[in-house]
Amino acid sequence: MKISILIVVAFIFSINCFANTYRLHSGLPDFEGQHFDIDVKVNCSEGEMECDDVIYDGINKKTGARLHLKGRILTNYYSHDFRGFEFKNGNYIYTLRPDSGASNDVSQIWNLNVSLHDKIIATDQGIMH
């Protein structure tokens, strides 16, 4: 009898675990989009604008597929102003940029664009924390 109760409790617990949505971790992701959550880690000195050591850890909220990429900070060629991040995965380029829309604070609305051979094939919009 005790084993049957234990099996039922374990079964109910496992169903509850699989019913939750896919997550990167218990905290908020850096980018929380409609379709993707992404953690961005910049492994360069603070204020360094020519940084080629940026890590992308992303998860597809629908499928749970994970992606780990290495990338760089994007800056304006002339003014060296921050423009976002770029990550490459073979021929695919993942670009995270602040939305250029009306009066957007850099820490608010961002866009993720996925390109293949200079053609955008997927987009997502979300909040950068």
N, C-alpha and C positions, 0 to 999 in steps of 0.2 A: 504494500500500500504506500509506504514512504517513497519507494522508488518511482511509482506512478505519479505521485504529486511532484516529485523533483523533476521528472521528465516534462510534465505539463508546464511547470514554472519556467524551465529552461526554454521550452518552445515559445511561450508567450514573450519572454525576454528577447529571444532572437528575432521574432517578428517585429517587435518594437524597434530594434536596432536597424533593421533593413528598411523600415518605414520612413526613417529620417532622410532628409535630403543630403546629398553629398556635400562634404565640407573639407576645407583645407586643414583647419585646426579649430580649436574652441574660440579663438579670438576673431576679431574682424579682419578680413583681408584688406590689403592696401587698396586694391581696386575691386569694388563690389558691383558687378554688372548684372544685366538681366539674364545673361546666359553663362557667364564665366566669373569666377572669383580668382584673383591673381595676387600673389605676394611678390613684391619687388624689393630686392635687397641690393643696395648700392655699396660695393666693397672698395670705395675710394675715399680719400681724405675729404672732409667737409669743404665745400666750395670749389672742389676740383671739377672743372667743366669738360675736360677731355678725358672722360672715364670710359674705359672699355671693359670694366669688370662689374656688370650689373646682372643679377640673377632673377629669372622669371620662374615662379612656381605657380602654375595655373591648374584649375580644375573645371571641367565642363559640368555645370550644375545638373544637366539632364542625364548624361551618361555616366558621370563619375570619372571619365578619362582624365588622366593627369599628364601634364607636360612641363618639363624642366628645360629651360633654355638659358644661354648666356648671351648678353647683349651689351649695349652701350647707351650713354646719354646722348641725346640729340640736342645740338645747339645751332643757333643762327651762325652762318659762316662768317659774317662780317662783325656782328656785335657780340657774339658769343653768348647771347641770351638763351636760357633754358627753353627747349621746345618739347621735351618728352623723352621717351625711351624707344629703342629699336632692338629687336631680337630676331635672329635668323635660325631657321630650321630647314636645312637643305635649300630648296628654291622658294620656300615660304618666308615672308617677312611679317613679323608681328610688330605693330607700331602702337604705342600707348601715348596719347597726346591730350593736353587739356583742350576742352571744347572751345573753339574760337567764337562761340555764340556771344550774345549780348551780355556784357558785364559779368563774365565768369571769373571767379576766383580760382587760381591754379589748384587749390586743394578741394575743388568741388566736382563739377561735371567733367568727365574724361571720356574719350572715345578709343576703342580698340579696333584697329583695322588689320585684317589679315589679307596679304597680297600674294599673288602667284604670278610671276612674269609681268610685274607692273600693273596687274588688274586686281582690284579689290574683290575678294571672294566671300568675305564674311566681315560683319561689323558687330559691335556691342557698345552700349553706352552705359555708364555707371558713375558711381561716386568714388573719388579717391580720398581715402582716409589719411 
